[in-house]
Structure formats: C-alpha cells, structure tokens
Amino acid sequence: MKMAAKLPCDIIIEILSRLPVRSLIRFKCVSKSFHYLISKDPNFKKKHKNQSAKSVLYLESPGNRVLSNSLSSFSNDEERIQDLKILDTPVKGSEIWTIYDSCDGLFCIEERGRGVFVWNPSTKESKKLPDCPIDIKIVPGIHSRGFTYAIAYDSISDDYKVFSIFLFLDIGKGLRTKLKSYSLKSDSLWRKVENFPSVDLWNREKSNLLNGAFHWIAIHGKDNKEPLPFLLVSLEIGTETYRELSLPWISCCTQRFPQLCVLKGKLCLYNLFFSKSFDLWVIEEYGVMESLTKMFTIPFYEDQPQSTYFTPMYLFEDGKIMLKVITGGRVQVVTYKDGILASTNLGNSSYQKARIWTETLISPHLNN
C-alpha cells in the first residue's frame, strides 16, 4: 500500500488508528490507499477498535432522538456537555422502536412493523435482518411476551452474531425462553440455539457481555409466586453452550428483583428496588461465587420516592461510578464516589434510556 513518502507505512497506520471515527471518515477521500485502509481493511478496523476507540454515553431523549456524549465529560468534577451530538438512526420518523446493548460499536435496533437492524452510529451504516420466525404455535394457553435482541463478537469464527430472545407464557408451565442466532458474516437464516433450557430470563434487554458470553439472572419453576432460587446463567457466543451458577443468599438476592451488570471487566450484582438501600456487589474472580465482595452501599432517605431505581453504567479509573437513576419514569444520569451522589449537567433532562457504547469502524455488512 503506497502512502506518504515522509513517514513509514506502519507509523501512518499507528497514527490513524488513534483518531476518532469522524476524522477517519473524512480522511477516506485523501487517497485510494487511505480509502481502502479505513473502509475495507479488517486488521486496521480491529487495531482501531482495540487501541483508540473511545467509550461514549448514549442517550435517547423524548421524540426518539439519539444523542451521544463523551464519557470523558463525566470523569472530572466539572462535567462539560459541549460534545453532545445528535446521531442519525436508520428508523427516522418512527415513534415505536427499541435499541439494545451494543458490541464493538454495533447496536441492534428493533422497529415495530419493519423488523430488526444492525446499526453503527459512528459510520451511519445499517443492515436490516430477515424476520426471525417464532416456530411456536400460539394457541390457547400460550401467550407471547415478544422478542428482544443482543449482538456479540464470535472470536471462534471471527464473526458478529445477533441473538433473538423470545419469551412466552405457557399456562401451567410458566415463562419459557427460546433463542436463535444470526451470523452477519454468512448472512444466513436464523438458527435455533439448541439445548437452551426453559428458564425465565430477567431483564432480557441487558445482555451483560463478558469473556465471550452473555449473562443473565434467571429462575426455574412454574411461577414466581413463591420464593425461588436465583441463577446466574450464561451463553457462550462461539459454541452457543449454556452454563448456570447458583447465586449466594446475599442482600440483593433476597429481594424479588436482583440485577446484573458488567463494570471494568467484572460481573456485578445489585438490587433494583424493594430495599432500604442500593447495594452493589462485584464477583472478583469470574465464575467463582465465593469471591463476591460488596463494593458500596447508597442508603435511601426517608423522603426518597419508593419508585427510585439505580442502574450502574460505568466505573471510572478513579473509582467514580456513573449511575442511571429512574424516579417516577424519569431517567437521570448521576455519579457516585466516596459517599457523595452528584448530579451531572445531564441530570435535569428527561431521557428514556442511557447506555454505554464504543465508536468503531466495524461494519454490519461483514460479507461485503
């Protein structure tokens, strides 16, 4: 590949790999070699993702606008919102759509009436997927609870897979879950995930991707009227195999709605509500429940609304944690450190959802 004569090729690639996506997109017109490197070279895309992709805050505001803000704006005590920008989505004009967790800059978006898209907000590329068949006959006694979707990288096949998670209620047997997968590289049909047990996955919209596997809280049983043991279940992306672990009987798991998240490469447990405090626990050693350690507790005040829900979003290097707080249906973004819960400059805006994602050059059209 011919490039500028004054700098070696590997130095130029190293410099480019550390630039933001919007700058790289502009540089595609510099030369044919730049265009190929930025648009087509899979090794450069991986290098850029691993070295210089920056995590940003995703916000969905009323009116279904999608906005983005750099996480660095929240890392200091004086937050700035100058970087806030509006993103174009492939579902313009639609009022009924859902966006799920991302992987390497790729989101799954579901639009009612049009189906599912894989979307890279940084490059504005999107790909519509074929409809996922239900394969379950809806008869009296069977009630559909609908689909959710998740996306992940498969390191075995160097591919990105989209998983459909279909939940239905079978009267007399309780809630059941069926999974299917779709390969972006092979552009194939939806495939059934074999031997996935009939468990009730909680908070299916959060896939909790870590170490090449999805993770959920789940329960077995015909219903949840009686206290049931909670499980930590995982699905390996490459092999599509299932694993489960029993959860310890800690405070956040004695409530009816224990939750799961990933912070700094570790699984964490927390209580959603029905408690006098917000407790966050971290599993220090992956897969070893005995390594569970409490990270911190945020006490609830007497005048605090009972409909206040905390969701951990991001843990900074200095120990400050970003939290999504829902109070009476209103979403706020706050930070917490050393016993101090602080509002951010985005704290007074009413958002529907808030997520973390990473700007990359990864294209949803892997087979092109």
Buried (B, 14 or more C-beta within 10 A) or exposed (E): EEBEEEEEEEEBBBEBBEBBBEEBBEBBEEBEBBEEBBBEBEEBBBBBBEEBBEEBBBBBBEEBEBBBBBBBBBBEEEBEBEEBEEBEBBBEEBEEBBBBBBBBBBBBBBBEEBEBBBBBBBBEBBBBBEEBEBEEEEEEEBEEBEBBBBBBBBEEEEBBBBBBBBBBBBEEEBBBBBBBBBBBBEBEEBBEBEEBEEBBBBBBBBBBBBEBBBBBBBBBBEEEEEEBEBBBBBBBBBEBBBEBBEBBEBBBBEBEBBBBBBBEEBBBBBBBBEBEEBBBBBBEEEEEBEEBEEBBEBEBEEEEEEEBBBBBBBBBEEEBBBBBBBBEEEBBBBBBBEEEEEEBBBBEBEBBBBBBBBBBBBBBEBEE
